[in-house]
Amino acid sequence: MKISIQELMDQSGVKFGTSGARGLVTEMTDRICYAYTRGFLQFLEDAGELRQRNADVLVGGDLRPSTGRLMRAVMRGATDAGYRPVNCGYLPSPALALLSLQRRVPAVMVTGSHIPDDRNGIKFNKCSGEVLKEDEFEITRQVVDLDESLFRSDGLWHQTSGDSSETSPDGIRGYLARYRDAFPASALKGLRVGVYQHSAVGRDIIAEILQQLGADVKLLGRSDRFIPVDTEAIREEDVELARRWAAEFHFDAIVSADGDSDRPLVSDETGAWLRGDVAGILCARFLAADSVSTPVSCNTAVEKCGWFPEVRRTRIGSPYVVASMLEATAKGAGRAVGYEANGGFLTNSDLLIDGRLLPALPTRDAVIVMLGVLLQARREGRTVSQLAASLPQRFTASDRLKEFPVEQSRRILQQFQSGDENSDKAALDRIFAGEFGPVAKIDRTDGVRATFASGEILHLRPSGNAPEFRCYTEAASDARAREMNRRALSMLARSAGL
């Protein structure tokens, strides 16, 4: 039978968010993953990126329990579409994307990133880079031939077999070489770095990169159970673990990453985790960026520090950051980079660093942030905490209401999106003025971002890939930003009857 990807999305609930298609594991059946892969490859054929059959399609995944099954469905979809799937095994998303760009072939990464392991996702990479928002629309329009006899009523295969394909090491090898070639072997010599491994797919690769650049590395907190580490909403237990490890082992920094290891965590020497948007500014400084693209939710210290000739604000999600970097490069930027509040860092330019080449990697990458922060601190002769303190003192906090239907989030935001500025300010004032003062300005780039007369900021939006309502706050102190976030979420929860 013929069916459109849009119909399958409506039926299954597995839809595109800010980072590919995601849904509950029970919704991401073999049938759905197979069909989405067929639709993606058809889109590439229509776009002229795939011109011959039997070309390679790279497939990788993270360490959550459902990933192996989903990878097999993706590879079967590629085979039945006339292509040759290459099983790259379990590896970081940026490692798979790097190999895809180097070979000019498509890649499919099975990952739910930081979300709990009852969910998973598929992230598509074109031969030319990340799938952008306009590409997602074209993928959903694809109509695929789906042989329903292959699947049971629950969407799983009638007959299953183990994965007998040989795993290619090229993705991991290329990622290690990227950093070995760009930095001298003594770059991190004398630094003691803890690597919080938990269940991140890049846990051993990150440690190896740090060691090959001379760091004294200690492995910490490895887990056989999947742990949903969200670099944008750090768990209290991870805050406490880092502080305890720092006190015990006297590290210069502790580093970690989320499930697919494209978003970093970097702590200072006391074990205090840096906000992703602070680490992003410091990394951009190390790379001497002349154009920085970053979502509207990120810390305004990037403008206030005055380090960058151009700062471009985008909607939330790496596809928007990529699109902005592409535009910056087209307009003449020679060192175009981007970063997100979750810490993911993107480079759209080949960069020379002390005479060595760091090739562009226009997708989220965790390792460059770890290296950028550590090497910038070394360059300035400071500790990581001193380096962070050198920025204008603007502090951000973020959290979310979990299991919060997207439709309910949208109903809340509609109160502040009438189109009349004065009316929307009045609606925000009715709820928040008693706590935060009057609203001075509203930004609707993504959700609703209110700047109060005090200069403090409150930003509300539905999550693009999970049933969550996100809240971001910014203030002149860390304690105030966190308190604003706690109070705002409490008020929202009460208004929703939670």
GIQUI-V420690 format. One record per backbone hydrogen bond with DSSP energy under -1.0 kcal/mol. NH is the residue of the N-H (numbers start at 0). CO is the residue of the C=O. E is the energy in kcal/mol with one decimal. If there is no record, write none. Layout:
nh->NH co->CO e->E
nh->NH co->CO e->E
This chain:
nh->2 co->143 e->-2.1
nh->4 co->141 e->-2.5
nh->5 co->139 e->-1.8
nh->7 co->3 e->-1.9
nh->8 co->4 e->-2.5
nh->9 co->5 e->-2.4
nh->10 co->6 e->-2.3
nh->11 co->7 e->-2.6
nh->12 co->8 e->-2.4
nh->14 co->12 e->-1.1
nh->14 co->21 e->-1.1
nh->16 co->19 e->-2.7
nh->20 co->121 e->-2.0
nh->21 co->14 e->-2.1
nh->22 co->119 e->-2.1
nh->24 co->117 e->-2.9
nh->27 co->23 e->-1.8
nh->28 co->26 e->-2.0
nh->30 co->154 e->-2.3
nh->32 co->28 e->-2.4
nh->33 co->29 e->-2.5
nh->34 co->30 e->-2.4
nh->35 co->31 e->-2.7
nh->36 co->32 e->-1.8
nh->37 co->33 e->-2.0
nh->38 co->34 e->-2.6
nh->39 co->35 e->-2.5
nh->40 co->36 e->-2.3
nh->41 co->37 e->-2.2
nh->42 co->38 e->-2.2
nh->43 co->39 e->-1.9
nh->44 co->40 e->-2.0
nh->45 co->41 e->-2.6
nh->46 co->42 e->-2.2
nh->47 co->44 e->-1.1
nh->48 co->43 e->-2.1
nh->49 co->43 e->-1.3
nh->53 co->81 e->-3.3
nh->56 co->83 e->-2.0
nh->57 co->105 e->-2.5
nh->58 co->85 e->-2.5
nh->59 co->107 e->-2.0
nh->60 co->88 e->-1.5
nh->61 co->109 e->-1.7
nh->66 co->63 e->-1.8
nh->69 co->65 e->-1.8
nh->70 co->66 e->-2.7
nh->71 co->67 e->-1.9
nh->72 co->68 e->-1.8
nh->73 co->69 e->-2.3
nh->74 co->70 e->-2.6
nh->75 co->71 e->-2.2
nh->76 co->72 e->-2.1
nh->77 co->73 e->-2.2
nh->78 co->74 e->-2.3
nh->79 co->75 e->-2.6
nh->80 co->76 e->-1.1
nh->81 co->78 e->-1.7
nh->82 co->77 e->-2.6
nh->83 co->54 e->-2.9
nh->85 co->56 e->-2.9
nh->87 co->58 e->-3.0
nh->90 co->60 e->-1.3
nh->92 co->259 e->-2.2
nh->95 co->91 e->-1.8
nh->96 co->92 e->-2.6
nh->97 co->93 e->-2.3
nh->98 co->94 e->-1.8
nh->99 co->95 e->-2.2
nh->100 co->96 e->-2.4
nh->101 co->97 e->-2.4
nh->102 co->98 e->-2.3
nh->103 co->99 e->-1.2
nh->104 co->99 e->-1.7
nh->106 co->124 e->-2.2
nh->107 co->57 e->-2.7
nh->108 co->122 e->-3.0
nh->109 co->59 e->-2.7
nh->110 co->120 e->-1.5
nh->114 co->111 e->-2.1
nh->118 co->115 e->-1.7
nh->119 co->22 e->-2.4
nh->121 co->20 e->-2.7
nh->122 co->108 e->-3.2
nh->124 co->106 e->-2.8
nh->125 co->128 e->-2.6
nh->130 co->123 e->-1.3
nh->135 co->131 e->-2.0
nh->136 co->132 e->-1.6
nh->137 co->133 e->-1.4
nh->138 co->134 e->-2.4
nh->139 co->135 e->-2.3
nh->141 co->138 e->-1.5
nh->143 co->2 e->-2.8
nh->145 co->0 e->-3.7
nh->147 co->145 e->-1.2
nh->149 co->146 e->-1.9
nh->150 co->147 e->-1.4
nh->151 co->155 e->-3.4
nh->154 co->151 e->-1.8
nh->157 co->149 e->-2.2
nh->167 co->86 e->-3.2
nh->172 co->168 e->-2.5
nh->173 co->169 e->-2.6
nh->174 co->170 e->-1.6
nh->175 co->171 e->-2.3
nh->176 co->172 e->-2.3
nh->177 co->173 e->-1.8
nh->178 co->174 e->-1.1
nh->179 co->175 e->-2.1
nh->180 co->176 e->-2.6
nh->182 co->178 e->-1.3
nh->186 co->183 e->-2.1
nh->187 co->212 e->-3.5
nh->188 co->185 e->-1.5
nh->190 co->187 e->-2.2
nh->192 co->215 e->-2.6
nh->193 co->252 e->-2.1
nh->194 co->217 e->-2.7
nh->195 co->254 e->-2.6
nh->196 co->219 e->-3.1
nh->199 co->196 e->-2.1
nh->200 co->258 e->-2.6
nh->202 co->199 e->-1.6
nh->205 co->201 e->-3.1
nh->206 co->202 e->-1.2
nh->207 co->203 e->-2.2
nh->208 co->204 e->-2.5
nh->209 co->205 e->-2.2
nh->210 co->206 e->-2.3
nh->211 co->207 e->-2.6
nh->213 co->210 e->-1.9
nh->214 co->209 e->-2.3
nh->215 co->190 e->-3.0
nh->217 co->192 e->-2.0
nh->219 co->194 e->-2.7
nh->222 co->197 e->-2.2
nh->228 co->226 e->-2.1
nh->238 co->234 e->-1.7
nh->239 co->235 e->-2.3
nh->240 co->236 e->-2.3
nh->241 co->237 e->-1.9
nh->242 co->238 e->-1.7
nh->243 co->239 e->-2.3
nh->244 co->240 e->-2.8
nh->245 co->241 e->-2.4
nh->246 co->242 e->-2.0
nh->247 co->243 e->-1.9
nh->248 co->244 e->-2.9
nh->249 co->245 e->-1.8
nh->251 co->191 e->-3.3
nh->252 co->191 e->-1.1
nh->254 co->193 e->-3.0
nh->255 co->264 e->-2.3
nh->257 co->262 e->-1.6
nh->260 co->257 e->-1.2
nh->264 co->255 e->-2.5
nh->266 co->253 e->-2.9
nh->267 co->271 e->-2.0
nh->270 co->267 e->-1.6
nh->273 co->265 e->-3.2
nh->278 co->274 e->-2.6
nh->279 co->275 e->-2.1
nh->280 co->276 e->-1.2
nh->281 co->277 e->-2.1
nh->282 co->278 e->-2.4
nh->283 co->279 e->-2.5
nh->284 co->280 e->-2.0
nh->285 co->281 e->-2.1
nh->286 co->282 e->-2.1
nh->287 co->284 e->-1.3
nh->288 co->283 e->-2.2
nh->289 co->334 e->-1.6
nh->290 co->334 e->-1.3
nh->291 co->309 e->-2.3
nh->292 co->336 e->-2.2
nh->293 co->311 e->-2.8
nh->295 co->313 e->-2.5
nh->297 co->294 e->-1.8
nh->301 co->298 e->-1.3
nh->302 co->299 e->-1.0
nh->303 co->299 e->-2.1
nh->304 co->300 e->-2.3
nh->311 co->291 e->-3.4
nh->313 co->293 e->-1.5
nh->319 co->316 e->-1.1
nh->320 co->316 e->-1.4
nh->321 co->317 e->-3.0
nh->322 co->318 e->-2.1
nh->323 co->319 e->-2.0
nh->324 co->320 e->-2.5
nh->325 co->321 e->-2.6
nh->326 co->322 e->-1.9
nh->327 co->323 e->-2.4
nh->328 co->324 e->-2.8
nh->329 co->325 e->-2.3
nh->330 co->326 e->-1.4
nh->331 co->328 e->-1.8
nh->332 co->327 e->-2.4
nh->336 co->290 e->-2.6
nh->337 co->345 e->-2.6
nh->338 co->292 e->-1.8
nh->339 co->343 e->-1.6
nh->342 co->339 e->-2.0
nh->344 co->364 e->-1.3
nh->345 co->337 e->-3.2
nh->346 co->360 e->-1.6
nh->347 co->335 e->-2.7
nh->350 co->357 e->-2.7
nh->352 co->355 e->-3.4
nh->355 co->352 e->-1.7
nh->357 co->350 e->-3.2
nh->360 co->346 e->-1.0
nh->362 co->360 e->-2.3
nh->364 co->344 e->-1.0
nh->369 co->365 e->-1.5
nh->370 co->366 e->-2.5
nh->371 co->367 e->-2.7
nh->372 co->368 e->-2.5
nh->373 co->369 e->-2.0
nh->374 co->370 e->-3.0
nh->375 co->371 e->-2.1
nh->376 co->372 e->-2.2
nh->377 co->373 e->-2.0
nh->378 co->374 e->-2.5
nh->379 co->375 e->-1.9
nh->381 co->376 e->-2.7
nh->386 co->382 e->-2.2
nh->387 co->383 e->-2.3
nh->388 co->384 e->-2.0
nh->390 co->387 e->-1.4
nh->393 co->391 e->-2.2
nh->394 co->474 e->-3.1
nh->396 co->472 e->-2.1
nh->398 co->470 e->-2.0
nh->400 co->468 e->-2.1
nh->403 co->466 e->-3.2
nh->408 co->404 e->-1.9
nh->409 co->405 e->-2.4
nh->410 co->406 e->-1.9
nh->411 co->407 e->-1.8
nh->412 co->408 e->-2.1
nh->413 co->409 e->-2.1
nh->414 co->411 e->-1.2
nh->415 co->412 e->-2.1
nh->416 co->413 e->-1.3
nh->423 co->419 e->-2.6
nh->424 co->420 e->-2.4
nh->425 co->421 e->-2.2
nh->426 co->422 e->-2.0
nh->427 co->423 e->-2.2
nh->428 co->424 e->-2.7
nh->429 co->425 e->-2.1
nh->431 co->427 e->-3.1
nh->432 co->428 e->-1.7
nh->434 co->431 e->-1.2
nh->435 co->431 e->-3.1
nh->436 co->432 e->-2.2
nh->439 co->450 e->-2.7
nh->440 co->450 e->-1.9
nh->442 co->448 e->-2.7
nh->447 co->459 e->-2.6
nh->448 co->442 e->-2.4
nh->449 co->457 e->-3.5
nh->450 co->440 e->-2.9
nh->451 co->455 e->-2.9
nh->452 co->437 e->-2.6
nh->454 co->451 e->-2.3
nh->456 co->473 e->-2.4
nh->457 co->449 e->-2.6
nh->458 co->471 e->-3.0
nh->459 co->447 e->-2.9
nh->460 co->469 e->-1.9
nh->462 co->467 e->-2.8
nh->467 co->465 e->-2.5
nh->468 co->400 e->-1.8
nh->469 co->460 e->-2.6
nh->470 co->398 e->-2.6
nh->471 co->458 e->-2.8
nh->472 co->396 e->-2.7
nh->473 co->456 e->-2.0
nh->474 co->394 e->-2.4
nh->480 co->476 e->-2.2
nh->481 co->477 e->-2.3
nh->482 co->478 e->-2.4
nh->483 co->479 e->-2.8
nh->484 co->480 e->-2.0
nh->485 co->481 e->-2.6
nh->486 co->482 e->-2.6
nh->487 co->483 e->-2.7
nh->488 co->484 e->-2.4
nh->489 co->485 e->-2.0
nh->490 co->486 e->-2.4
nh->491 co->487 e->-2.3
nh->492 co->488 e->-2.8
nh->493 co->489 e->-2.2
nh->494 co->490 e->-2.2
nh->495 co->491 e->-1.5
nh->496 co->493 e->-1.3
nh->497 co->492 e->-3.1
